[in-house]
Amino acid sequence: MSMQPWEGRDRLVAIDIETTGRRLPSLQDIRKAPKGLRQPGIIIEIGCLEIIREGDGWRKARSWESRVNPDAPLHPDAIKVHGIKPADLKVAPRFPEVADALLAFLGEDLLVAHAYENEMDFLNYEFARCGRAAWGADTFSADRFICTKEMSHAVFPGASGSLDALCDRLWLDRSDRFAHHGALLDADLTADAFVKMALGDTGPRDAVYE
């Protein structure tokens, strides 16, 4: 049996990102853009949660979160998902203002994300956009991530890969997500899903009904 990427590690960080809902421009489009044109921001909220090794298991620990002013319009469909309106971001810091704090919290640890390609692409785009990396460079590469969507396909073959569906199959309470998604909320659920799947605890033992 191959070694899992989290084996031998004492700290992981679950991460989730909410966005403007606009499509990321392709690298080709960026390079064709007129000189001096500033690309629009995409990230509007980041949520991170530590997952710390505890004996043979894991526990959740410190969290870090921030809203981000993208200096760009929000797509109406995205607002329906996360409930964040343009007025909520007027006094939020820009990405360059939170980048160092984000990197400090993440450290060099592996990141746990659901459908990790999204978080990876959003982060790489914003670090390039603020001039801390070249366009097309991988500030964050695929081998930095543990993907709970990929894990779910191995644990529940043929089942839906959405975070909502995964939470239901793992008997995780996602009721706070019924109204709106949120970066820290989704990072928290992603952390819970990771821990249950990593430990093979996929039954209803911990389900709570109110």
C-alpha positions as a Markdown table, in Angstrom:
| # | Residue | x | y | z |
|---|---|---|---|---|
| 1 | Met | 0.0 | 0.0 | 0.0 |
| 2 | Ser | 1.4 | 3.4 | -1.0 |
| 3 | Met | 2.1 | 5.9 | 1.8 |
| 4 | Gln | -0.5 | 8.7 | 2.1 |
| 5 | Pro | 0.8 | 12.3 | 1.7 |
| 6 | Trp | -0.2 | 13.2 | 5.3 |
| 7 | Glu | 1.7 | 10.4 | 6.9 |
| 8 | Gly | 4.6 | 11.6 | 9.0 |
| 9 | Arg | 3.2 | 15.1 | 9.2 |
| 10 | Asp | 2.0 | 16.9 | 12.3 |
| 11 | Arg | 0.2 | 19.8 | 10.8 |
| 12 | Leu | -2.0 | 20.4 | 7.8 |
| 13 | Val | -4.1 | 23.4 | 6.8 |
| 14 | Ala | -7.6 | 23.2 | 5.4 |
| 15 | Ile | -8.3 | 26.1 | 3.0 |
| 16 | Asp | -11.3 | 27.5 | 1.1 |
| 17 | Ile | -11.7 | 30.5 | -1.1 |
| 18 | Glu | -14.7 | 32.5 | -2.2 |
| 19 | Thr | -14.5 | 34.6 | -5.4 |
| 20 | Thr | -16.1 | 37.2 | -7.5 |
| 21 | Gly | -17.6 | 34.4 | -9.6 |
| 22 | Arg | -15.8 | 35.7 | -12.7 |
| 23 | Arg | -13.8 | 33.4 | -15.0 |
| 24 | Leu | -10.0 | 33.5 | -14.5 |
| 25 | Pro | -8.4 | 35.0 | -17.7 |
| 26 | Ser | -6.2 | 32.5 | -19.6 |
| 27 | Leu | -2.4 | 33.0 | -19.6 |
| 28 | Gln | -2.7 | 33.7 | -23.3 |
| 29 | Asp | -5.2 | 36.5 | -22.7 |
| 30 | Ile | -3.1 | 38.0 | -20.0 |
| 31 | Arg | 0.0 | 38.1 | -22.2 |
| 32 | Lys | -2.1 | 39.7 | -25.0 |
| 33 | Ala | -3.5 | 42.4 | -22.8 |
| 34 | Pro | -2.3 | 46.0 | -23.4 |
| 35 | Lys | 0.7 | 46.9 | -21.5 |
| 36 | Gly | -0.2 | 48.5 | -18.1 |
| 37 | Leu | -3.6 | 46.9 | -18.0 |
| 38 | Arg | -4.3 | 45.7 | -14.4 |
| 39 | Gln | -6.0 | 42.4 | -14.3 |
| 40 | Pro | -9.1 | 42.3 | -12.0 |
| 41 | Gly | -9.0 | 40.5 | -8.7 |
| 42 | Ile | -10.8 | 37.2 | -8.2 |
| 43 | Ile | -10.5 | 36.3 | -4.4 |
| 44 | Ile | -12.9 | 38.0 | -2.0 |
| 45 | Glu | -12.6 | 35.7 | 1.1 |
| 46 | Ile | -10.1 | 33.2 | 2.4 |
| 47 | Gly | -10.6 | 30.8 | 5.2 |
| 48 | Cys | -7.9 | 28.5 | 6.7 |
| 49 | Leu | -8.0 | 26.0 | 9.6 |
| 50 | Glu | -5.2 | 24.1 | 11.2 |
| 51 | Ile | -5.5 | 20.3 | 11.5 |
| 52 | Ile | -3.0 | 19.1 | 14.1 |
| 53 | Arg | -1.8 | 15.5 | 14.7 |
| 54 | Glu | -3.0 | 14.2 | 18.0 |
| 55 | Gly | -1.9 | 10.6 | 18.7 |
| 56 | Asp | -3.3 | 8.4 | 16.0 |
| 57 | Gly | -5.8 | 11.1 | 15.0 |
| 58 | Trp | -6.3 | 14.7 | 14.2 |
| 59 | Arg | -7.8 | 17.8 | 15.8 |
| 60 | Lys | -8.8 | 21.2 | 14.6 |
| 61 | Ala | -6.9 | 24.1 | 16.0 |
| 62 | Arg | -6.2 | 27.8 | 15.0 |
| 63 | Ser | -8.0 | 29.5 | 12.2 |
| 64 | Trp | -7.2 | 32.4 | 10.0 |
| 65 | Glu | -9.6 | 34.3 | 7.7 |
| 66 | Ser | -9.9 | 37.5 | 5.8 |
| 67 | Arg | -12.2 | 39.3 | 3.3 |
| 68 | Val | -10.4 | 40.7 | 0.3 |
| 69 | Asn | -11.3 | 43.7 | -1.8 |
| 70 | Pro | -10.9 | 42.5 | -5.4 |
| 71 | Asp | -11.3 | 45.9 | -7.1 |
| 72 | Ala | -13.6 | 44.1 | -9.5 |
| 73 | Pro | -17.4 | 43.5 | -9.8 |
| 74 | Leu | -19.0 | 40.5 | -8.3 |
| 75 | His | -21.1 | 38.2 | -10.4 |
| 76 | Pro | -24.8 | 38.1 | -9.2 |
| 77 | Asp | -24.7 | 34.2 | -9.2 |
| 78 | Ala | -21.7 | 34.2 | -6.9 |
| 79 | Ile | -23.5 | 36.6 | -4.5 |
| 80 | Lys | -26.3 | 34.1 | -4.3 |
| 81 | Val | -23.9 | 31.4 | -3.2 |
| 82 | His | -21.8 | 33.3 | -0.6 |
| 83 | Gly | -24.0 | 36.2 | 0.3 |
| 84 | Ile | -21.1 | 38.7 | 0.1 |
| 85 | Lys | -22.1 | 42.0 | -1.5 |
| 86 | Pro | -19.8 | 44.7 | -3.0 |
| 87 | Ala | -20.5 | 47.0 | 0.0 |
| 88 | Asp | -19.2 | 44.3 | 2.3 |
| 89 | Leu | -15.8 | 44.5 | 0.7 |
| 90 | Lys | -15.3 | 48.3 | 0.5 |
| 91 | Val | -13.1 | 48.5 | 3.6 |
| 92 | Ala | -11.6 | 45.0 | 3.2 |
| 93 | Pro | -7.8 | 44.8 | 2.5 |
| 94 | Arg | -6.5 | 44.2 | -1.0 |
| 95 | Phe | -4.7 | 40.9 | -1.6 |
| 96 | Pro | -1.2 | 42.3 | -1.3 |
| 97 | Glu | -2.1 | 43.5 | 2.2 |
| 98 | Val | -3.0 | 39.9 | 3.4 |
| 99 | Ala | -0.5 | 37.9 | 1.4 |
| 100 | Asp | 2.2 | 37.8 | 4.1 |
| 101 | Ala | -0.2 | 36.9 | 6.8 |
| 102 | Leu | -1.7 | 34.1 | 4.7 |
| 103 | Leu | 1.8 | 32.7 | 3.8 |
| 104 | Ala | 2.8 | 32.9 | 7.5 |
| 105 | Phe | -0.3 | 30.9 | 8.5 |
| 106 | Leu | 0.1 | 28.3 | 5.8 |
| 107 | Gly | 3.8 | 27.8 | 6.5 |
| 108 | Glu | 5.3 | 24.9 | 4.5 |
| 109 | Asp | 2.5 | 22.5 | 5.4 |
| 110 | Leu | 0.3 | 20.6 | 3.0 |
| 111 | Leu | -3.1 | 22.2 | 2.2 |
| 112 | Val | -6.4 | 20.3 | 2.4 |
| 113 | Ala | -9.0 | 21.6 | -0.1 |
| 114 | His | -12.1 | 20.3 | -1.8 |
| 115 | Ala | -11.6 | 20.3 | -5.6 |
| 116 | Tyr | -8.1 | 21.8 | -4.9 |
| 117 | Glu | -7.5 | 23.0 | -8.5 |
| 118 | Asn | -9.8 | 26.0 | -7.8 |
| 119 | Glu | -7.8 | 27.1 | -4.7 |
| 120 | Met | -4.5 | 26.5 | -6.4 |
| 121 | Asp | -5.5 | 28.5 | -9.5 |
| 122 | Phe | -7.0 | 31.4 | -7.5 |
| 123 | Leu | -3.9 | 31.7 | -5.3 |
| 124 | Asn | -1.4 | 31.5 | -8.2 |
| 125 | Tyr | -3.4 | 34.1 | -10.1 |
| 126 | Glu | -3.5 | 36.6 | -7.1 |
| 127 | Phe | 0.2 | 36.1 | -6.3 |
| 128 | Ala | 1.1 | 36.8 | -10.0 |
| 129 | Arg | -1.4 | 39.7 | -10.1 |
| 130 | Cys | 0.3 | 41.5 | -7.2 |
| 131 | Gly | 3.7 | 41.0 | -8.7 |
| 132 | Arg | 5.0 | 38.4 | -6.3 |
| 133 | Ala | 5.3 | 35.7 | -9.0 |
| 134 | Ala | 5.5 | 35.6 | -12.8 |
| 135 | Trp | 2.3 | 34.9 | -14.7 |
| 136 | Gly | 2.1 | 31.2 | -15.2 |
| 137 | Ala | 4.4 | 30.4 | -12.3 |
| 138 | Asp | 3.2 | 28.0 | -9.6 |
| 139 | Thr | 3.5 | 29.6 | -6.2 |
| 140 | Phe | 1.4 | 26.7 | -5.2 |
| 141 | Ser | 1.7 | 23.4 | -7.1 |
| 142 | Ala | -0.5 | 20.4 | -7.1 |
| 143 | Asp | 1.8 | 18.4 | -4.9 |
| 144 | Arg | 1.1 | 20.9 | -2.1 |
| 145 | Phe | -2.5 | 19.8 | -1.9 |
| 146 | Ile | -4.6 | 17.0 | -0.4 |
| 147 | Cys | -7.9 | 16.9 | -2.3 |
| 148 | Thr | -10.9 | 15.7 | -0.3 |
| 149 | Lys | -12.9 | 15.4 | -3.6 |
| 150 | Glu | -10.3 | 12.9 | -4.9 |
| 151 | Met | -10.4 | 11.1 | -1.5 |
| 152 | Ser | -14.2 | 10.9 | -1.7 |
| 153 | His | -14.1 | 9.2 | -5.1 |
| 154 | Ala | -11.8 | 6.5 | -3.6 |
| 155 | Val | -14.0 | 6.1 | -0.5 |
| 156 | Phe | -17.4 | 6.4 | -2.3 |
| 157 | Pro | -16.8 | 5.3 | -5.9 |
| 158 | Gly | -19.3 | 6.6 | -8.4 |
| 159 | Ala | -20.9 | 9.1 | -5.9 |
| 160 | Ser | -21.2 | 12.9 | -6.4 |
| 161 | Gly | -18.0 | 14.8 | -5.7 |
| 162 | Ser | -19.7 | 17.9 | -4.3 |
| 163 | Leu | -18.8 | 19.0 | -0.7 |
| 164 | Asp | -22.5 | 19.0 | 0.2 |
| 165 | Ala | -22.9 | 15.4 | -0.9 |
| 166 | Leu | -19.7 | 14.3 | 0.8 |
| 167 | Cys | -20.8 | 15.9 | 4.1 |
| 168 | Asp | -24.1 | 14.0 | 3.9 |
| 169 | Arg | -22.4 | 10.7 | 3.2 |
| 170 | Leu | -20.1 | 11.3 | 6.2 |
| 171 | Trp | -22.9 | 12.4 | 8.5 |
| 172 | Leu | -21.5 | 15.9 | 8.9 |
| 173 | Asp | -23.8 | 18.7 | 9.9 |
| 174 | Arg | -23.7 | 21.2 | 7.1 |
| 175 | Ser | -26.8 | 23.1 | 8.1 |
| 176 | Asp | -24.9 | 26.4 | 8.5 |
| 177 | Arg | -24.2 | 26.1 | 4.8 |
| 178 | Phe | -27.9 | 26.1 | 3.8 |
| 179 | Ala | -28.2 | 29.8 | 3.6 |
| 180 | His | -24.8 | 30.7 | 2.2 |
| 181 | His | -21.3 | 29.3 | 1.7 |
| 182 | Gly | -18.4 | 30.9 | 3.5 |
| 183 | Ala | -14.6 | 30.4 | 3.2 |
| 184 | Leu | -13.9 | 29.5 | 6.9 |
| 185 | Leu | -17.2 | 27.5 | 7.1 |
| 186 | Asp | -16.2 | 25.4 | 4.1 |
| 187 | Ala | -12.6 | 25.0 | 5.3 |
| 188 | Asp | -14.0 | 23.7 | 8.5 |
| 189 | Leu | -16.3 | 21.1 | 6.8 |
| 190 | Thr | -13.4 | 20.2 | 4.5 |
| 191 | Ala | -11.2 | 19.5 | 7.5 |
| 192 | Asp | -13.9 | 17.4 | 9.1 |
| 193 | Ala | -14.4 | 15.4 | 5.9 |
| 194 | Phe | -10.6 | 14.9 | 5.6 |
| 195 | Val | -10.3 | 13.6 | 9.2 |
| 196 | Lys | -13.2 | 11.2 | 8.9 |
| 197 | Met | -12.0 | 9.7 | 5.6 |
| 198 | Ala | -8.3 | 9.6 | 6.6 |
| 199 | Leu | -9.3 | 7.6 | 9.8 |
| 200 | Gly | -11.8 | 5.4 | 7.9 |
| 201 | Asp | -14.6 | 6.8 | 10.1 |
| 202 | Thr | -17.3 | 7.0 | 7.4 |
| 203 | Gly | -20.4 | 5.9 | 9.4 |
| 204 | Pro | -23.1 | 7.7 | 11.4 |
| 205 | Arg | -21.5 | 7.2 | 14.8 |
| 206 | Asp | -21.0 | 10.9 | 15.4 |
| 207 | Ala | -24.2 | 12.2 | 13.8 |
| 208 | Val | -26.2 | 14.5 | 16.0 |
| 209 | Tyr | -29.9 | 15.3 | 15.4 |
| 210 | Glu | -31.6 | 18.3 | 16.9 |
